[in-house]
Amino acid sequence: MHPHLRLPPLYLAPMAEFTSPPMRVVCEQCGAQRTYTEMVNAEGICRRSPKTLFLLETFSEERHVWAHLYGHDPIRLAEAARFVADLGRFEGIDINAGCPVPRITAQGAGSALLNDLPRLEAIVREVTRAVSLPVSVKTRLGPNPQRPTWQETLKRLEAAGARAITFHARYTSQGHTGTVHLDTLHEAVSATSLPVFGNGSITDPATAKAMAETGVHALLIARAALENPCIFTFSKGDPHCLALQHLRLELRYRERAQAFSRLSPEEATVLTFRRHLFRYFKGLPGANSLRGNLMHLHTIDDLLRAIAPFRPETPTSLPTQHL
Ligand SMILES: Cc1cc2nc3c(=O)[nH]c(=O)nc-3n(C[C@H](O)[C@H](O)[C@H](O)COP(=O)(O)O)c2cc1C
């Protein structure tokens, strides 16, 4: 941790298609004190869809992972939560009430729940009743600045038995950009006995400190961790070493998908890892040409060759376990 900062715990925020076990392990090793799975469809869990259940895989070295679920129907979410709790691998269950993606909101899930707060309350009530794990919600301040819903959300979640709430301190209408409303976040913290976690554009000690000053109990970081997993200690890891570690873990994860995947573990690893790869080297000389070349990388050897120029002269080591 930065020597002059006293901050609440720092968690890796959920990111669909990114916060799979490999990224979560890298971030835990780099100091994240909690992680969340990708967004997992409660209906898919209830139907035991292999693809959906694959998103609930964990690695044995993970210590503090929460399952992040989305859905619309309180009863189905409760059923899914029971399945997840019985796996015995998750510390808690987090419900998505903030995702603005049309594919999700069209199902009445994600940020659509901010237009139907009684339903969100019913979801949390049913899920809390179904499992003994703590249940939290990740949401936003409201659909848009003209319609803040955070006060009613807090009241309903308190009544329903939620154990914490994360605010991405923006409105749904803002997407992932624009003002992070720290004043409103501070008001929310003061208005409830629930632990409130804060999220939104933390990139360095200054932005973390500003959000911590609202009084939140934890800080969630998403995008900055894609470029530098060591953000959780506000240090800069060696990108080559981190990318290699992540790649090894990705291959290990994809080997578990054999039963239902059309792709070989190597093909699946390469496809997935191209999404992560260039982010590690952003801003370094040669990063742009790496990004431009991604489509031509087809094998693990291609990936290794592509990142070789970024290898440091004096290799550093991560607290890794070897595969
Ligand atoms: C690629 C991507 C995927 C995301 N997926 C989810 C998700 O599945 N569930 C969720 O609650 N938020 C999701 N988010 C939002 C982040 O958790 C976070 O709230 C947002 O990015 C703001 O935090 P940041 O500024 O630290 O990135 C996603 C964000 C990104 C960039």
The ligand as a Gaussian input file, in Angstrom:
#p B3LYP/6-31G(d) Opt

LIG

0 1
 C      -15.607000      -4.535000     -19.773000
 C      -16.453000      -4.205000     -18.583000
 C      -17.361000      -5.132000     -18.117000
 C      -18.156000      -4.829000     -17.011000
 N      -19.019000      -5.777000     -16.538000
 C      -19.736000      -5.533000     -15.408000
 C      -20.564000      -6.527000     -14.818000
 O      -20.678000      -7.635000     -15.327000
 N      -21.239000      -6.211000     -13.684000
 C      -21.149000      -4.983000     -13.096000
 O      -21.770000      -4.754000     -12.053000
 N      -20.373000      -4.018000     -13.631000
 C      -19.657000      -4.282000     -14.745000
 N      -18.825000      -3.317000     -15.251000
 C      -18.714000      -2.043000     -14.546000
 C      -17.543000      -2.053000     -13.573000
 O      -17.702000      -3.022000     -12.557000
 C      -17.401000      -0.677000     -12.914000
 O      -18.586000      -0.386000     -12.226000
 C      -17.125000       0.437000     -13.932000
 O      -16.216000       0.027000     -14.922000
 C      -16.574000       1.679000     -13.218000
 O      -15.399000       1.367000     -12.516000
 P      -13.929000       1.749000     -13.080000
 O      -13.973000       3.207000     -13.376000
 O      -12.987000       1.362000     -11.984000
 O      -13.743000       0.973000     -14.349000
 C      -18.046000      -3.581000     -16.372000
 C      -17.128000      -2.658000     -16.862000
 C      -16.337000      -2.941000     -17.937000
 C      -15.342000      -1.922000     -18.424000

